Amino acid sequence: MEMFEKFCASFSAIAWGTPLLILLLGGGLFFMIYSRFLPFRYLKHAVDVLRGKYDDDNAEGDIDHYEALSGAIAATVGMGNISGVAVALVMGGPGALFWMWMSALLGMATKFFTCTLAVMYRGHDSHGHAEGGPMYYIEEGLGKKWKPLAMFFAAAGLLGVTPMFQANQLTEVIRTVVLKDVIPNSTDVTTVNFIIGVGIMILVSIVIFGGIERIGKVAGKLVPIMVVIYVVAVLGIIGLNIDKLPSIISSIFIEAFNFESVAGGAFGAVIIIGAKRAAFSNEAGIGTAPMMHGAAKTDEPVREGLVAMIGPFIDTIVVCTMTALAIMASGVYDPNATNVQGVMLTTQAFSAVYPVMGPIILSICVLFFALTTLFSFSYYGTKCLGYLIGADKKHYFNYYYVILIVVGSVIKLEAIINLIDGVYATMAIPTMVGALLLAPKVRKAAVDYFHRMDLLDKK
């Protein structure tokens, strides 16, 4: 196990080098400038699309715009927002949050391009069913000679969308918060985690073996509830400590540009940590969201791109920021701490402000956040496997997936984070390369679409 942990740490460090940062952050900046900020000028239109104004039940696809965004947010607004932010603060300090913001803003442009492409170049699986995602827009948009790159993405996706992080953190909360007064002190922790993992596996299996329609419907119902509960609770923590807010915000900007540490590499490390946690949180440029948005019922690719770009704003700019502010405002954050605490640091923040109800509220949020992410990730994995070996065999991924839920429940958090970070980096390469090469197609489609919408509004 120790060798595995060292391998994961080395893999993550190598994968998240300067080339990948240039690809993700530089690519996002290119998309933003190349589009001339066009999608950002139509945010109201994006909201209109999201609320169903342009829904077409007869269009090709499986789920509507709202369900597509809910499914994507279910995968992104999850444990990355509750425990991933805590990890960012411990590893990179308050300054990491600033670079999460920057990554998210660029990620909005990235998601507009990648998710527009997911519908524009929808492919078909071996059953003839319409499918979207990086593997399809690479092959359909760039041609058959690029299929090895598409296959590389799908193969990396089989590891990248594993449920281990969510299962690990959900197990930790159930064991240390929900069942803390029930489990005898003499009980072996690994045994307890294994039993909890099996319980989570059974619950997740009930939903994911029902396919994307069931996942979309469940996510559509749970996402609004979980976001409202969590946001209200976190705003309460911030509100009760509002006097600390100015110094916290100041520290975020000061630590983000702490050039005194540049020579020692700390400045660059903060950027990398912020970019990593933003990528883990909102997945912009990683390639998972295009697989969900590619299933939307629409014949207008640009509409789905507009809906998709709302995701990073909700996920990172809103939810992650509130989590970070709550942790720092509660007084539990220790800038000198170096161990990765994950969800337990957020739990301490809730307990510090809401001594009785805090752990209960967070446990409910963790349950919702983790489960909705677990539901959505299984769908991504089946699409990757279906692309590689055929749609008739894609359901086999779910058996592998539910087993990994139990595995994730019993191994160390740090190893899981490093493994997934490294695999996410490999998924980003084909996703971004394909999107950059096809960017002119997206821009042309966007100009045409907004021109038609402007003419329609004038009538």
C-alpha positions as CSV (number, residue, x, y, z in Angstrom):
1,M,0.0,0.0,0.0
2,E,2.9,2.4,0.8
3,M,4.3,1.8,-2.7
4,F,0.9,2.5,-4.2
5,E,0.7,5.8,-2.3
6,K,4.1,6.9,-3.5
7,F,3.3,6.0,-7.0
8,C,0.1,8.1,-6.9
9,A,1.9,11.1,-5.4
10,S,4.6,10.9,-8.2
11,F,2.0,10.4,-10.9
12,S,0.1,13.5,-9.8
13,A,3.2,15.6,-9.5
14,I,4.4,14.7,-13.0
15,A,1.0,15.0,-14.7
16,W,0.3,18.5,-13.2
17,G,3.3,20.1,-14.7
18,T,3.6,23.4,-16.5
19,P,2.5,22.0,-19.9
20,L,-0.9,20.9,-18.5
21,L,-1.4,24.3,-16.7
22,I,-0.7,26.0,-20.0
23,L,-3.2,23.7,-21.8
24,L,-6.0,24.2,-19.2
25,L,-5.6,27.8,-18.2
26,G,-4.1,29.0,-21.4
27,G,-6.7,27.1,-23.4
28,G,-9.5,28.6,-21.3
29,L,-8.1,32.1,-21.9
30,F,-7.9,31.4,-25.6
31,F,-11.5,30.3,-25.7
32,M,-12.6,33.4,-23.8
33,I,-10.7,35.9,-26.1
34,Y,-11.4,33.9,-29.3
35,S,-15.1,34.0,-28.7
36,R,-14.9,37.7,-28.0
37,F,-16.7,37.0,-24.7
38,L,-19.8,36.3,-26.8
39,P,-21.4,33.6,-24.6
40,F,-20.9,35.8,-21.5
41,R,-23.0,38.5,-23.1
42,Y,-25.9,36.1,-23.4
43,L,-26.2,34.9,-19.8
44,K,-29.9,35.8,-19.7
45,H,-30.5,33.8,-22.8
46,A,-28.6,30.9,-21.2
47,V,-31.0,31.1,-18.2
48,D,-34.0,31.1,-20.5
49,V,-32.7,28.0,-22.2
50,L,-32.1,26.4,-18.8
51,R,-35.7,27.1,-17.6
52,G,-37.1,25.3,-20.6
53,K,-38.1,28.2,-22.9
54,Y,-36.5,26.4,-25.9
55,D,-37.1,22.8,-25.0
56,D,-37.9,20.5,-27.9
57,D,-39.2,17.0,-26.9
58,N,-38.8,15.8,-30.5
59,A,-35.1,16.7,-30.7
60,E,-32.5,13.9,-30.6
61,G,-31.2,13.2,-27.1
62,D,-32.3,11.6,-23.8
63,I,-32.7,14.4,-21.3
64,D,-33.8,18.1,-21.3
65,H,-31.5,21.1,-20.7
66,Y,-32.3,21.3,-17.0
67,E,-31.7,17.6,-16.4
68,A,-28.4,17.8,-18.4
69,L,-27.2,20.6,-16.2
70,S,-28.5,19.0,-13.0
71,G,-26.7,15.8,-14.0
72,A,-23.4,17.6,-14.7
73,I,-23.8,19.7,-11.5
74,A,-24.6,16.5,-9.5
75,A,-21.1,15.3,-10.6
76,T,-19.4,18.6,-9.9
77,V,-21.2,20.1,-7.0
78,G,-20.2,17.3,-4.7
79,M,-17.4,16.3,-2.3
80,G,-15.0,18.6,-4.2
81,N,-17.0,21.5,-2.8
82,I,-17.2,20.3,0.8
83,S,-13.9,18.5,1.3
84,G,-11.9,19.4,-1.8
85,V,-11.9,23.1,-0.8
86,A,-10.7,22.1,2.7
87,V,-7.9,20.2,1.0
88,A,-7.0,23.3,-1.1
89,L,-6.8,25.4,2.0
90,V,-4.6,23.0,3.9
91,M,-2.3,22.4,1.0
92,G,-2.2,25.9,-0.6
93,G,-3.5,28.3,1.9
94,P,-6.2,31.0,1.3
95,G,-4.4,32.1,-2.0
96,A,-5.4,28.8,-3.6
97,L,-9.0,30.0,-3.6
98,F,-8.2,33.0,-5.8
99,W,-6.6,30.7,-8.4
100,M,-9.7,28.4,-8.2
101,W,-11.8,31.5,-9.1
102,M,-9.5,32.3,-12.1
103,S,-9.7,28.7,-13.2
104,A,-13.5,28.7,-12.9
105,L,-13.9,31.9,-15.0
106,L,-11.7,30.4,-17.7
107,G,-13.5,27.1,-17.2
108,M,-16.8,28.8,-18.2
109,A,-15.5,29.5,-21.6
110,T,-13.9,26.1,-21.8
111,K,-17.3,24.4,-21.0
112,F,-19.1,26.5,-23.6
113,F,-16.8,25.2,-26.3
114,T,-16.5,21.6,-25.2
115,C,-20.2,21.1,-24.5
116,T,-21.2,22.9,-27.7
117,L,-18.9,20.4,-29.5
118,A,-20.5,17.5,-27.6
119,V,-23.9,18.2,-29.4
120,M,-22.4,19.5,-32.7
121,Y,-20.5,16.3,-33.3
122,R,-22.7,13.7,-31.6
123,G,-21.7,10.3,-32.6
124,H,-23.6,7.0,-32.4
125,D,-22.7,3.9,-30.4
126,S,-22.7,0.4,-31.7
127,H,-26.5,0.3,-31.2
128,G,-27.0,3.4,-33.2
129,H,-27.9,5.5,-30.1
130,A,-26.8,9.2,-30.2
131,E,-23.9,9.9,-27.8
132,G,-21.8,12.9,-27.0
133,G,-18.4,13.6,-25.4
134,P,-14.8,14.3,-26.2
135,M,-14.2,10.8,-27.7
136,Y,-17.1,11.5,-30.2
137,Y,-16.3,15.1,-31.1
138,I,-12.6,14.1,-31.6
139,E,-13.5,11.3,-34.0
140,E,-16.5,12.9,-35.7
141,G,-15.0,16.4,-35.8
142,L,-11.4,15.7,-36.6
143,G,-11.7,12.5,-38.5
144,K,-11.0,8.8,-38.1
145,K,-7.2,9.4,-38.0
146,W,-7.7,11.0,-34.6
147,K,-9.5,8.0,-33.2
148,P,-6.4,6.9,-31.1
149,L,-6.7,10.2,-29.2
150,A,-10.4,9.6,-28.7
151,M,-9.7,6.1,-27.4
152,F,-7.0,7.5,-25.1
153,F,-9.6,9.8,-23.5
154,A,-12.1,6.9,-23.1
155,A,-9.5,4.7,-21.5
156,A,-8.3,7.4,-19.1
157,G,-12.0,8.1,-18.3
158,L,-12.4,4.5,-16.9
159,L,-10.1,5.5,-14.1
160,G,-10.9,9.2,-13.8
161,V,-14.6,8.7,-13.0
162,T,-14.1,6.2,-10.3
163,P,-16.2,6.7,-7.1
164,M,-13.4,6.3,-4.6
165,F,-13.1,9.9,-3.4
166,Q,-16.8,10.4,-2.8
167,A,-17.1,6.9,-1.1
168,N,-14.1,7.7,1.1
169,Q,-15.4,11.0,2.4
170,L,-19.0,9.8,2.7
171,T,-17.7,6.8,4.7
172,E,-15.7,9.1,6.9
173,V,-18.7,11.2,7.8
174,I,-21.0,8.3,8.5
175,R,-18.4,6.6,10.7
176,T,-17.2,9.7,12.7
177,V,-20.4,11.7,12.8
178,V,-23.5,9.6,12.2
179,L,-22.4,6.4,14.0
180,K,-19.9,7.8,16.4
181,D,-22.1,6.9,19.5
182,V,-23.0,3.5,18.1
183,I,-19.7,2.0,17.2
184,P,-17.7,0.6,20.1
185,N,-14.2,2.1,20.5
186,S,-12.6,-1.3,20.2
187,T,-14.1,-1.9,16.7
188,D,-11.5,-2.0,13.8
189,V,-11.9,1.1,11.7
190,T,-11.2,-0.8,8.4
191,T,-14.0,-3.3,9.2
192,V,-16.5,-0.5,9.9
193,N,-15.5,1.4,6.7
194,F,-15.9,-1.8,4.7
195,I,-19.4,-2.4,6.0
196,I,-20.4,1.2,5.4
197,G,-18.9,1.0,1.9
198,V,-21.1,-2.1,1.1
199,G,-24.2,-0.2,2.3
200,I,-23.3,2.8,0.0
201,M,-22.7,0.3,-2.9
202,I,-26.2,-1.2,-2.5
203,L,-27.8,2.2,-2.5
204,V,-25.9,3.5,-5.5
205,S,-26.6,0.3,-7.4
206,I,-30.4,0.8,-7.2
207,V,-30.1,4.1,-9.1
208,I,-27.2,3.6,-11.6
209,F,-28.5,0.3,-13.0
210,G,-31.6,2.2,-14.1
211,G,-29.6,4.2,-16.8
212,I,-29.3,7.9,-17.7
213,E,-33.1,8.6,-17.5
214,R,-33.3,7.5,-13.9
215,I,-30.0,9.3,-13.1
216,G,-31.3,12.5,-14.7
217,K,-34.6,12.4,-12.8
218,V,-33.0,11.7,-9.4
219,A,-30.3,14.4,-9.9
220,G,-33.0,16.9,-11.1
221,K,-34.8,16.4,-7.8
222,L,-31.9,16.1,-5.4
223,V,-29.6,18.9,-6.8
224,P,-31.8,21.9,-5.9
225,I,-32.5,20.5,-2.4
226,M,-28.9,19.8,-1.6
227,V,-27.6,23.2,-2.9
228,V,-30.3,25.1,-0.9
229,I,-29.7,23.3,2.4
230,Y,-25.9,23.7,2.1
231,V,-26.0,27.3,1.0
232,V,-28.3,28.4,3.8
233,A,-26.2,26.6,6.4
234,V,-22.9,28.0,5.1
235,L,-24.3,31.5,4.8
236,G,-25.3,31.2,8.4
237,I,-21.7,30.4,9.4
238,I,-20.4,33.4,7.4
239,G,-23.2,35.7,8.8
240,L,-22.4,34.9,12.4
241,N,-18.8,35.7,11.8
242,I,-19.3,38.6,9.4
243,D,-16.7,40.7,11.2
244,K,-13.9,38.4,10.1
245,L,-14.9,38.6,6.4
246,P,-12.7,41.6,5.4
247,S,-9.5,40.1,6.8
248,I,-10.3,36.7,5.2
249,I,-10.9,38.2,1.8
250,S,-7.7,40.3,2.2
251,S,-5.7,37.2,3.0
252,I,-7.0,35.4,-0.1
253,F,-5.6,38.1,-2.4
254,I,-2.4,38.6,-0.4
255,E,-1.6,34.9,-0.4
256,A,-2.5,34.5,-4.0
257,F,0.2,37.0,-5.0
258,N,2.8,36.3,-2.3
259,F,5.8,37.0,-4.6
260,E,8.2,36.8,-1.6
261,S,7.9,33.0,-2.0
262,V,8.3,32.8,-5.7
263,A,11.9,31.8,-5.5
264,G,11.1,28.9,-3.3
265,G,8.4,27.7,-5.7
266,A,5.5,28.4,-3.3
267,F,3.8,30.8,-5.6
268,G,3.7,28.4,-8.4
269,A,2.6,25.6,-6.0
270,V,-0.4,27.8,-5.0
271,I,-1.5,28.2,-8.6
272,I,-1.2,24.5,-9.3
273,I,-3.2,23.6,-6.2
274,G,-5.9,26.1,-7.1
275,A,-6.0,24.8,-10.7
276,K,-6.1,21.2,-9.5
277,R,-8.9,21.7,-7.0
278,A,-10.9,23.8,-9.5
279,A,-10.5,21.1,-12.1
280,F,-11.6,18.5,-9.6
281,S,-14.5,20.6,-8.5
282,N,-16.0,21.9,-11.8
283,E,-14.3,19.5,-14.2
284,A,-13.9,22.2,-16.9
285,G,-11.6,20.9,-19.6
286,I,-11.5,17.4,-18.1
287,G,-14.2,16.1,-20.5
288,T,-16.8,14.6,-18.2
289,A,-19.5,17.3,-18.5
290,P,-19.6,17.1,-22.4
291,M,-20.7,13.4,-21.9
292,M,-23.7,14.5,-19.9
293,H,-24.6,17.6,-22.0
294,G,-24.1,15.6,-25.1
295,A,-27.3,13.6,-24.1
296,A,-29.5,16.8,-24.1
297,K,-32.5,17.0,-26.3
298,T,-31.6,19.8,-28.6
299,D,-30.7,20.4,-32.2
300,E,-28.9,23.7,-31.3
301,P,-25.4,22.8,-30.0
302,V,-24.8,26.4,-28.9
303,R,-27.7,26.3,-26.5
304,E,-26.2,23.4,-24.7
305,G,-22.9,25.1,-24.5
306,L,-24.6,28.1,-22.9
307,V,-26.3,26.0,-20.3
308,A,-23.1,24.1,-19.5
309,M,-21.1,27.2,-18.8
310,I,-23.4,28.1,-15.9
311,G,-22.0,25.0,-14.1
312,P,-18.5,26.3,-13.1
313,F,-20.0,29.6,-11.9
314,I,-22.4,27.7,-9.5
315,D,-19.9,25.1,-8.5
316,T,-16.7,27.1,-7.9
317,I,-17.5,30.8,-7.8
318,V,-20.5,30.3,-5.5
319,V,-20.4,27.0,-3.6
320,C,-16.6,26.5,-3.2
321,T,-16.1,30.1,-2.2
322,M,-18.8,29.9,0.5
323,T,-17.2,26.7,1.9
324,A,-13.8,28.3,2.1
325,L,-15.2,31.4,3.8
326,A,-17.1,29.3,6.3
327,I,-14.0,27.2,7.2
328,M,-11.9,30.3,7.7
329,A,-14.6,32.3,9.5
330,S,-15.4,29.5,11.9
331,G,-11.9,29.6,13.4
332,V,-11.0,26.0,12.8
333,Y,-8.6,26.6,9.9
334,D,-4.9,26.3,10.9
335,P,-2.5,27.8,8.3
336,N,0.3,25.8,9.8
337,A,-1.5,22.4,9.4
338,T,-0.1,20.2,6.7
339,N,-2.1,17.0,6.9
340,V,-5.0,16.5,4.4
341,Q,-8.1,16.5,6.5
342,G,-10.7,16.8,3.8
343,V,-14.3,16.6,5.0
344,M,-13.4,16.5,8.7
345,L,-12.1,20.1,8.5
346,T,-15.5,21.2,7.1
347,T,-17.2,19.2,9.8
348,Q,-15.2,21.0,12.5
349,A,-16.3,24.3,11.0
350,F,-20.0,23.3,11.2
351,S,-19.6,22.0,14.7
352,A,-17.9,25.2,15.9
353,V,-20.8,27.4,14.8
354,Y,-23.7,24.9,15.2
355,P,-22.5,22.7,18.1
356,V,-25.7,20.5,18.1
357,M,-27.1,20.6,14.6
358,G,-23.9,21.3,12.6
359,P,-22.7,17.7,12.2
360,I,-26.3,16.6,11.3
361,I,-26.7,19.3,8.7
362,L,-23.4,18.6,7.1
363,S,-24.0,14.8,7.2
364,I,-27.2,15.3,5.2
365,C,-25.4,17.6,2.7
366,V,-22.5,15.1,2.4
367,L,-25.0,12.3,1.8
368,F,-26.7,14.2,-1.0
369,F,-23.5,15.6,-2.5
370,A,-21.7,12.3,-2.5
371,L,-24.6,10.2,-3.8
372,T,-25.5,12.5,-6.7
373,T,-21.9,12.6,-7.8
374,L,-21.7,8.8,-7.5
375,F,-24.8,8.5,-9.7
376,S,-23.5,10.7,-12.5
377,F,-19.9,9.3,-12.5
378,S,-21.2,5.9,-13.3
379,Y,-22.9,7.2,-16.4
380,Y,-19.7,8.7,-17.6
381,G,-17.9,5.4,-17.1
382,T,-20.4,3.4,-19.1
383,K,-20.1,5.8,-22.0
384,C,-16.3,5.4,-22.0
385,L,-16.5,1.7,-21.9
386,G,-19.3,1.6,-24.5
387,Y,-17.1,3.6,-26.9
388,L,-14.1,1.3,-26.4
389,I,-15.8,-2.2,-26.6
390,G,-19.4,-1.6,-27.7
391,A,-22.7,-0.4,-26.2
392,D,-23.8,-4.0,-25.5
393,K,-21.0,-4.4,-23.0
394,K,-21.0,-0.9,-21.4
395,H,-23.1,-2.0,-18.4
396,Y,-20.1,-4.1,-17.2
397,F,-18.5,-0.8,-16.0
398,N,-21.2,-0.5,-13.3
399,Y,-20.0,-3.8,-11.7
400,Y,-16.4,-2.6,-11.6
401,Y,-17.7,0.8,-10.4
402,V,-19.7,-0.4,-7.4
403,I,-16.8,-2.6,-6.3
404,L,-14.5,0.5,-6.3
405,I,-17.0,2.2,-3.9
406,V,-16.0,-0.4,-1.3
407,V,-12.3,0.0,-2.2
408,G,-12.5,3.7,-1.8
409,S,-14.1,3.4,1.6
410,V,-11.1,1.6,3.1
411,I,-8.0,3.3,1.5
412,K,-6.2,6.6,2.4
413,L,-7.6,9.9,1.2
414,E,-4.3,11.3,0.1
415,A,-3.6,8.4,-2.3
416,I,-7.1,8.7,-3.8
417,I,-6.7,12.4,-4.4
418,N,-3.3,12.0,-6.1
419,L,-4.5,9.1,-8.3
420,I,-7.6,11.0,-9.5
421,D,-5.7,14.2,-10.0
422,G,-3.2,12.4,-12.2
423,V,-5.8,10.7,-14.3
424,Y,-7.8,13.9,-14.7
425,A,-4.7,15.4,-16.2
426,T,-4.5,12.7,-18.8
427,M,-8.2,13.1,-19.6
428,A,-7.7,16.9,-20.1
429,I,-5.1,16.4,-22.9
430,P,-7.4,14.9,-25.5
431,T,-10.4,17.0,-24.3
432,M,-8.5,20.3,-24.7
433,V,-6.6,19.4,-27.9
434,G,-9.8,18.4,-29.7
435,A,-11.6,21.5,-28.5
436,L,-8.8,23.8,-29.5
437,L,-8.6,22.3,-33.0
438,L,-12.3,22.6,-33.5
439,A,-12.7,26.0,-31.9
440,P,-13.3,27.8,-35.3
441,K,-16.4,25.5,-35.8
442,V,-17.8,26.6,-32.5
443,R,-17.2,30.2,-33.1
444,K,-18.9,30.1,-36.5
445,A,-21.9,28.3,-35.0
446,A,-22.1,30.7,-32.1
447,V,-22.1,33.8,-34.4
448,D,-24.8,32.2,-36.6
449,Y,-26.9,31.2,-33.6
450,F,-26.8,34.5,-31.8
451,H,-27.5,36.3,-35.1
452,R,-30.7,34.2,-35.6
453,M,-31.7,34.8,-32.0
454,D,-31.2,38.6,-32.3
455,L,-33.4,38.6,-35.4
456,L,-36.0,36.5,-33.6
457,D,-36.1,38.9,-30.7
458,K,-36.6,41.9,-33.0
459,K,-39.8,40.4,-34.5
